[in-house]
Amino acid sequence: MADTDELHHEEVDEQNRRILQDLRRMYPATAEVARPLARVEQRLFHASDAPPRARSSTVNLKRAAATTFRKRMWQRRFGTLTAAAVAALLVGSFILILNQAHQGRTGRPGNLSHQPGAFASLRMIDATTGWALAGKAVLHTTDGGMQWNDITPPGYSLTPGSVMDALTASQAWVAIPRSGYTTRIFRTIDGGQTWQSSTIPDDQTGTRVAQITFVNAQDGWILANRGGAASAEIVNIYRTTDGGKTWISVSRALAASTDGPPAGHLPFGGAKSGIHFLNASTGWVTGTVLLPGLSWLYVSHDGGSTWNRQTLPLPPGVPPAQLSLRPPMFFSATDGILPVSFSNNVTETGIATVIYTTHDGGTTWQATTPVPVALSAVDFLDMQHGWVTDGSILYATSNGGHHWTKIVPGTSFKHITQLDFISSTEGWAIGGQGTGAPFLLKTVDGGQTWTPITSAVP
């Protein structure tokens, strides 16, 4: 093989052509690649020519002809080395351009995609945009959950007991408790690009924010647990009227010798399960008590300052049982549903879920057909379309709970803790296999089949 230092001009050109052929084999000829490749080709062959200054001047040509053989050999070798160096630099730059273009499509420069932590909660706004709490991060997606952006407030990370609520693709709130510190409430109006924070007044170590909920951009509430037992809890209810900038305590349930609180107050007895408001004045707090036939349901008509107990009629033919209530969901100023789980020999399995409905803004509630499952997760799209699961078996209704269809989705649909549908066919679920970390599943056929989503965080 000839020494590369002895190569002639034509041989250098041939080497450059081989380099370009290799590049074309390595990278597809897409428009994104063709442009930088053309620039490499142009510069590569110009670099192998004689120096421009020598070619553009007659004087320089005469001087070159008068040089010694040794000097000509040095120039030839130097020109060859220069062409090779330029080729290496151009190829390196070309590869760098490709890598930067690829990173621009897939995520932040220099970071490899990784799996998010265990999903704790999910709120999809539409088919593409949604929010989630997973691991120690607040996440936001714009592609249906395939890829998530970590938008956690700078300097913070999620802790156990963190909760969120989101109204739109850009507006959300996250409560993060910290051991030994006050609970911080973060709010964003630009999809998590920036966050502002506030604290709950008179917060104490050990306070657990059970739920945060908003009815519009200004009016929101927090249900905070301050300790107790499984059958009795001390709780505080906080309210904001400025989008979460400031919070005030509007009601509290304190420990007492009896379960009979003063008029207008929440009782100490009962495990509180959640809070939901229909508008800026009317809302409900739900819970569970051990006494059969007693519904732990309290309603407020003044924004949460005073509360009064509301009774529920038992479904026809159903004997008294222990009732566990979830917060209601509303789809208009008058129409809503209230999920209630019954136990103690209601069905052959001893358990059942009943969806109560209202058409007068929650003044009265009517029971629908019981579903023979323990309530693990429930979601309704509107007053007609809903889904209930015990974690592995799914029931669906298309007529407001009067008739239910049993669905056995498959092995991936296990240990479901949350359902979130955005249409009668498309929805997501948080589930897991045994002791594995909870992950996302998706359905596009109304819950008949579910596919695990391999989500990534850039």
C-alpha positions as CSV (number, residue, x, y, z in Angstrom):
1,M,0.0,0.0,0.0
2,A,1.3,3.4,-0.9
3,D,2.3,5.8,1.8
4,T,-0.4,8.4,2.3
5,D,2.2,11.1,2.3
6,E,3.0,10.2,-1.3
7,L,-0.6,10.4,-2.6
8,H,-1.3,12.6,-5.6
9,H,-4.1,15.1,-6.0
10,E,-6.3,12.5,-7.8
11,E,-5.7,9.9,-5.1
12,V,-6.7,12.3,-2.3
13,D,-9.9,13.0,-4.2
14,E,-10.6,9.3,-4.4
15,Q,-10.1,9.0,-0.6
16,N,-12.6,11.8,0.0
17,R,-15.1,10.2,-2.3
18,R,-14.9,7.0,-0.3
19,I,-15.4,8.9,2.9
20,L,-18.6,10.4,1.5
21,Q,-19.8,7.0,0.3
22,D,-19.3,5.7,3.9
23,L,-21.2,8.6,5.3
24,R,-24.1,8.0,2.9
25,R,-24.3,4.4,4.0
26,M,-24.2,5.3,7.6
27,Y,-26.9,7.9,7.5
28,P,-30.2,7.9,5.6
29,A,-30.6,10.5,2.8
30,T,-33.4,12.4,4.5
31,A,-33.8,16.2,4.0
32,E,-32.4,16.8,7.5
33,V,-29.2,14.9,6.7
34,A,-28.8,15.8,3.0
35,R,-28.1,19.5,3.6
36,P,-25.2,19.1,6.0
37,L,-23.9,16.2,3.9
38,A,-23.8,18.4,0.8
39,R,-21.8,21.0,2.8
40,V,-19.3,18.4,3.9
41,E,-18.9,17.2,0.2
42,Q,-18.3,20.8,-1.0
43,R,-15.8,21.7,1.6
44,L,-14.0,18.3,1.5
45,F,-13.1,18.6,-2.2
46,H,-12.2,22.2,-2.0
47,A,-9.8,21.3,0.9
48,S,-8.0,18.8,-1.4
49,D,-7.3,21.4,-4.1
50,A,-4.2,23.5,-4.1
51,P,-4.3,26.5,-1.7
52,P,-6.5,29.2,-3.3
53,R,-3.9,31.9,-2.9
54,A,-1.4,29.8,-5.1
55,R,-4.1,29.2,-7.8
56,S,-5.2,32.9,-8.0
57,S,-1.8,34.5,-8.6
58,T,0.6,34.1,-11.5
59,V,3.4,35.3,-9.3
60,N,2.6,32.5,-6.8
61,L,2.6,29.9,-9.6
62,K,6.1,31.0,-10.7
63,R,7.4,30.9,-7.2
64,A,6.0,27.4,-6.7
65,A,7.7,26.3,-9.9
66,A,11.0,27.6,-8.6
67,T,11.0,25.8,-5.3
68,T,13.2,22.8,-4.6
69,F,12.0,19.2,-4.8
70,R,12.3,18.8,-1.1
71,K,10.0,21.9,-0.6
72,R,7.6,20.5,-3.2
73,M,7.4,17.2,-1.3
74,W,6.8,19.0,2.0
75,Q,4.0,21.1,0.4
76,R,2.5,18.0,-1.0
77,R,2.6,16.2,2.3
78,F,1.4,19.3,4.1
79,G,-1.5,19.6,1.7
80,T,-2.4,16.0,2.1
81,L,-2.3,16.3,5.9
82,T,-4.4,19.5,5.7
83,A,-7.0,17.8,3.5
84,A,-7.2,14.8,5.9
85,A,-7.5,17.1,9.0
86,V,-10.2,19.2,7.3
87,A,-12.0,16.0,6.3
88,A,-11.9,14.7,9.9
89,L,-13.1,18.0,11.3
90,L,-16.0,18.2,8.8
91,V,-17.0,14.6,9.4
92,G,-17.0,15.3,13.1
93,S,-19.0,18.4,12.7
94,F,-21.5,16.5,10.5
95,I,-22.0,13.8,13.1
96,L,-22.4,16.6,15.8
97,I,-25.1,18.2,13.6
98,L,-26.9,14.9,13.4
99,N,-26.7,14.3,17.1
100,Q,-28.1,17.7,17.9
101,A,-30.9,17.3,15.4
102,H,-31.8,13.9,17.0
103,Q,-31.7,15.4,20.5
104,G,-33.9,18.2,19.3
105,R,-36.5,15.6,18.4
106,T,-36.2,13.3,21.4
107,G,-35.5,15.5,24.5
108,R,-33.1,17.7,26.3
109,P,-29.5,17.7,25.0
110,G,-27.2,15.4,26.8
111,N,-29.9,13.5,28.7
112,L,-31.0,10.0,27.9
113,S,-34.7,9.2,28.3
114,H,-35.6,7.2,31.5
115,Q,-38.7,5.7,33.0
116,P,-40.7,7.9,35.4
117,G,-41.1,6.7,38.9
118,A,-44.2,4.9,40.2
119,F,-47.4,6.8,39.1
120,A,-49.4,8.1,42.0
121,S,-52.1,10.2,40.3
122,L,-53.1,11.2,36.8
123,R,-55.2,14.0,35.2
124,M,-55.7,13.9,31.5
125,I,-57.1,17.1,30.0
126,D,-57.7,15.7,26.5
127,A,-56.3,13.0,24.2
128,T,-52.7,14.5,24.3
129,T,-52.3,16.8,27.3
130,G,-52.2,15.7,30.9
131,W,-50.6,15.9,34.3
132,A,-49.2,13.3,36.7
133,L,-47.4,12.8,39.9
134,A,-44.8,10.0,39.6
135,G,-41.9,9.1,41.9
136,K,-40.6,12.4,43.2
137,A,-41.6,14.5,40.1
138,V,-44.5,16.5,38.8
139,L,-44.9,15.5,35.1
140,H,-46.6,17.0,32.1
141,T,-47.3,15.3,28.7
142,T,-48.4,16.6,25.3
143,D,-48.4,13.3,23.5
144,G,-50.9,11.2,25.4
145,G,-48.5,9.9,28.0
146,M,-45.8,8.4,25.8
147,Q,-43.3,11.1,27.0
148,W,-43.4,13.2,30.1
149,N,-41.6,16.4,30.9
150,D,-40.3,16.8,34.5
151,I,-41.8,20.2,35.6
152,T,-41.2,19.8,39.4
153,P,-40.8,23.2,41.1
154,P,-37.1,23.9,41.2
155,G,-35.4,23.0,44.5
156,Y,-38.3,20.6,45.5
157,S,-39.2,17.0,45.0
158,L,-42.4,15.1,45.8
159,T,-42.8,13.4,49.1
160,P,-45.4,10.7,50.2
161,G,-48.8,12.3,50.4
162,S,-48.3,14.9,47.7
163,V,-51.5,15.6,45.8
164,M,-52.5,17.7,42.8
165,D,-55.4,19.2,40.8
166,A,-55.5,20.5,37.3
167,L,-58.1,22.6,35.5
168,T,-56.5,23.1,32.1
169,A,-53.4,22.2,30.0
170,S,-51.6,25.1,31.6
171,Q,-53.1,25.6,35.1
172,A,-52.5,23.2,38.0
173,W,-51.8,23.1,41.8
174,V,-49.6,20.7,43.8
175,A,-49.4,20.3,47.5
176,I,-46.1,19.0,48.8
177,P,-45.8,18.1,52.5
178,R,-42.3,18.1,54.0
179,S,-41.3,16.5,57.3
180,G,-40.5,19.1,59.9
181,Y,-41.7,21.9,57.6
182,T,-45.0,23.5,56.6
183,T,-46.8,22.1,53.6
184,R,-46.2,24.2,50.5
185,I,-48.8,24.7,47.8
186,F,-47.4,25.3,44.3
187,R,-49.4,26.8,41.5
188,T,-48.7,27.3,37.8
189,I,-50.5,29.0,34.9
190,D,-48.0,28.2,32.2
191,G,-47.9,24.4,32.1
192,G,-45.2,24.2,34.8
193,Q,-42.6,26.5,33.2
194,T,-42.8,28.7,36.3
195,W,-44.3,28.1,39.8
196,Q,-45.4,30.3,42.7
197,S,-45.8,28.9,46.2
198,S,-47.7,29.6,49.4
199,T,-48.3,27.8,52.7
200,I,-51.2,26.6,54.8
201,P,-51.7,28.9,57.8
202,D,-50.9,27.5,61.2
203,D,-49.6,24.3,59.6
204,Q,-48.1,21.7,61.9
205,T,-45.6,18.9,61.5
206,G,-47.5,15.7,60.5
207,T,-50.3,17.5,58.6
208,R,-51.4,15.4,55.6
209,V,-53.1,17.1,52.7
210,A,-55.8,14.5,51.7
211,Q,-57.1,16.5,48.7
212,I,-56.8,19.8,46.8
213,T,-59.6,20.8,44.5
214,F,-60.6,23.8,42.4
215,V,-63.8,24.8,40.6
216,N,-62.3,27.6,38.7
217,A,-59.1,29.6,38.4
218,Q,-59.8,31.4,41.7
219,D,-61.8,29.2,44.1
220,G,-60.2,26.2,45.7
221,W,-60.2,24.1,48.9
222,I,-57.8,21.8,50.8
223,L,-58.9,18.9,53.0
224,A,-56.0,18.4,55.5
225,N,-55.8,15.6,58.0
226,R,-54.2,16.4,61.4
227,G,-54.2,12.9,62.9
228,G,-56.6,10.5,64.6
229,A,-57.6,6.9,64.1
230,A,-59.1,4.9,61.3
231,S,-62.6,5.6,62.6
232,A,-62.1,9.2,63.6
233,E,-59.9,12.0,62.2
234,I,-59.1,15.6,63.0
235,V,-59.4,17.6,59.8
236,N,-59.0,21.2,58.7
237,I,-60.6,22.7,55.6
238,Y,-58.8,25.6,53.9
239,R,-60.1,27.9,51.2
240,T,-58.6,30.2,48.7
241,T,-60.3,32.9,46.5
242,D,-57.3,34.2,44.7
243,G,-56.1,31.1,42.9
244,G,-54.0,29.7,45.8
245,K,-51.9,32.8,46.6
246,T,-53.4,32.8,50.1
247,W,-55.3,30.3,52.2
248,I,-57.6,30.6,55.2
249,S,-58.9,28.0,57.6
250,V,-62.7,28.0,57.2
251,S,-63.7,24.8,59.2
252,R,-62.2,22.1,61.4
253,A,-63.3,18.9,63.0
254,L,-61.6,18.5,66.4
255,A,-61.5,15.6,68.8
256,A,-64.5,15.4,71.1
257,S,-66.0,13.0,73.6
258,T,-69.0,12.3,71.3
259,D,-69.6,12.2,67.5
260,G,-72.2,14.9,67.9
261,P,-70.5,18.1,66.9
262,P,-71.9,21.6,67.3
263,A,-74.4,22.7,64.7
264,G,-72.6,23.5,61.4
265,H,-69.4,21.6,62.2
266,L,-67.9,18.4,60.8
267,P,-67.8,15.5,63.3
268,F,-64.6,14.1,64.7
269,G,-65.9,10.6,64.1
270,G,-65.5,9.0,60.7
271,A,-62.7,8.5,58.2
272,K,-62.8,11.4,55.8
273,S,-62.3,10.3,52.2
274,G,-62.5,13.5,50.2
275,I,-63.9,16.9,49.3
276,H,-65.6,18.3,46.2
277,F,-67.3,21.6,45.3
278,L,-69.9,22.2,42.6
279,N,-69.3,25.9,42.6
280,A,-67.9,28.7,44.9
281,S,-70.5,28.0,47.6
282,T,-71.8,24.4,47.5
283,G,-69.7,21.4,48.2
284,W,-69.5,18.1,50.0
285,V,-67.2,16.2,52.3
286,T,-67.4,12.4,52.3
287,G,-66.3,9.6,54.5
288,T,-66.9,6.2,56.2
289,V,-68.3,5.2,59.6
290,L,-68.6,1.7,61.2
291,L,-72.3,1.9,61.9
292,P,-74.4,0.1,59.2
293,G,-76.7,2.2,57.1
294,L,-75.2,5.5,58.1
295,S,-73.9,7.7,55.2
296,W,-71.1,10.1,56.2
297,L,-72.0,12.9,53.8
298,Y,-71.9,16.6,54.7
299,V,-72.9,19.5,52.5
300,S,-72.0,23.2,52.7
301,H,-73.7,26.1,51.0
302,D,-71.3,28.9,52.2
303,G,-68.0,27.9,50.7
304,G,-67.1,25.4,53.5
305,S,-67.6,27.5,56.6
306,T,-70.6,25.5,57.9
307,W,-71.6,21.9,57.2
308,N,-74.8,19.9,57.6
309,R,-75.3,16.1,57.3
310,Q,-77.2,14.8,54.3
311,T,-78.9,11.4,54.2
312,L,-79.0,8.9,51.4
313,P,-81.8,6.5,50.7
314,L,-80.8,2.8,50.6
315,P,-81.3,1.0,47.3
316,P,-84.5,-1.0,47.1
317,G,-84.1,-4.5,48.6
318,V,-80.6,-3.8,50.1
319,P,-80.3,-4.4,53.8
320,P,-78.4,-2.0,56.1
321,A,-74.6,-2.1,55.4
322,Q,-71.5,-0.2,56.1
323,L,-71.3,2.7,53.6
324,S,-68.0,4.1,52.2
325,L,-68.6,7.3,50.2
326,R,-66.3,8.9,47.6
327,P,-66.5,12.6,46.6
328,P,-69.2,13.4,44.0
329,M,-68.5,14.3,40.4
330,F,-70.6,17.0,38.6
331,F,-71.1,17.5,34.9
332,S,-73.4,20.6,35.0
333,A,-74.9,22.9,37.6
334,T,-77.6,20.2,38.3
335,D,-76.3,16.8,37.2
336,G,-73.8,14.7,39.1
337,I,-73.0,11.3,40.5
338,L,-71.9,10.0,44.0
339,P,-70.0,6.7,44.3
340,V,-70.9,4.6,47.4
341,S,-69.4,1.2,48.4
342,F,-71.6,-1.1,50.4
343,S,-70.4,-4.1,52.5
344,N,-72.0,-6.7,54.9
345,N,-74.0,-9.2,52.8
346,V,-75.3,-6.8,50.2
347,T,-74.5,-9.4,47.4
348,E,-73.3,-13.0,47.4
349,T,-69.8,-11.7,47.7
350,G,-70.8,-9.4,50.6
351,I,-69.8,-6.2,48.7
352,A,-71.3,-3.9,46.1
353,T,-70.8,-0.4,44.6
354,V,-73.8,1.8,44.0
355,I,-73.7,5.0,41.9
356,Y,-76.1,7.7,43.2
357,T,-77.3,10.3,40.8
358,T,-78.7,13.8,41.2
359,H,-80.5,16.2,38.8
360,D,-81.1,19.0,41.2
361,G,-77.6,20.1,42.2
362,G,-77.2,17.5,45.0
363,T,-80.3,18.4,46.9
364,T,-81.5,14.8,46.5
365,W,-79.8,11.6,45.4
366,Q,-81.2,8.4,43.8
367,A,-79.6,5.0,43.8
368,T,-78.9,3.1,40.6
369,T,-78.3,-0.6,40.0
370,P,-75.7,-2.1,42.3
371,V,-72.4,-3.4,40.8
372,P,-71.1,-6.6,42.5
373,V,-67.5,-5.3,43.1
374,A,-65.6,-3.6,45.9
375,L,-64.8,-0.1,44.8
376,S,-61.2,0.4,43.9
377,A,-61.5,3.1,41.2
378,V,-64.3,4.8,39.4
379,D,-64.6,7.4,36.6
380,F,-67.6,8.9,34.7
381,L,-67.3,10.8,31.5
382,D,-70.8,12.2,31.7
383,M,-74.1,11.2,33.3
384,Q,-74.4,8.2,31.0
385,H,-70.9,6.7,30.5
386,G,-69.0,5.4,33.5
387,W,-66.6,2.7,34.7
388,V,-66.1,1.0,38.0
389,T,-63.4,-1.5,39.0
390,D,-62.3,-3.5,41.9
391,G,-58.7,-3.5,40.6
392,S,-59.0,-6.3,38.0
393,I,-62.6,-6.7,36.9
394,L,-64.1,-3.7,35.1
395,Y,-67.8,-2.8,34.7
396,A,-69.0,-0.2,32.2
397,T,-72.3,1.6,31.8
398,S,-73.7,3.7,29.0
399,N,-77.1,4.5,30.6
400,G,-76.2,6.2,33.8
401,G,-75.7,3.1,36.0
402,H,-79.1,1.4,35.3
403,H,-77.3,-1.4,33.4
404,W,-73.7,-2.6,33.7
405,T,-71.5,-4.7,31.4
406,K,-68.8,-6.9,32.9
407,I,-65.4,-6.7,31.2
408,V,-62.4,-8.9,31.8
409,P,-59.7,-6.8,30.3
410,G,-56.7,-9.2,30.6
411,T,-53.6,-9.8,32.6
412,S,-52.2,-6.3,32.3
413,F,-55.3,-4.8,34.0
414,K,-54.3,-5.5,37.6
415,H,-54.2,-3.6,40.9
416,I,-55.9,-0.6,39.3
417,T,-55.9,2.5,41.5
418,Q,-57.2,5.1,39.1
419,L,-59.3,5.4,35.9
420,D,-59.3,8.5,33.7
421,F,-61.4,8.6,30.5
422,I,-61.6,11.5,28.1
423,S,-64.1,9.9,25.7
424,S,-66.4,6.8,25.5
425,T,-63.5,4.9,24.0
426,E,-60.2,6.4,25.1
427,G,-59.0,6.3,28.7
428,W,-56.0,5.6,31.0
429,A,-55.5,3.7,34.2
430,I,-52.8,3.5,36.8
431,G,-52.1,-0.1,37.7
432,G,-49.3,-2.5,38.5
433,Q,-48.3,-6.2,38.6
434,G,-48.1,-7.5,42.1
435,T,-45.6,-5.5,44.1
436,G,-44.2,-3.7,40.9
437,A,-44.3,0.0,40.6
438,P,-47.6,1.4,39.3
439,F,-47.5,2.2,35.6
440,L,-49.9,3.6,33.0
441,L,-52.2,1.6,30.8
442,K,-54.3,2.9,27.9
443,T,-57.5,1.7,26.2
444,V,-59.0,2.9,22.9
445,D,-62.0,0.6,22.9
446,G,-63.9,1.7,26.0
447,G,-62.0,-0.6,28.4
448,Q,-62.2,-3.9,26.5
449,T,-58.5,-4.1,26.1
450,W,-55.6,-2.3,27.8
451,T,-52.0,-1.7,26.7
452,P,-49.2,-0.7,29.0
453,I,-47.6,2.6,28.0
454,T,-43.8,2.6,28.0
455,S,-43.5,6.2,29.2
456,A,-40.2,8.1,29.2
457,V,-38.9,11.3,30.8
458,P,-36.2,13.1,28.8
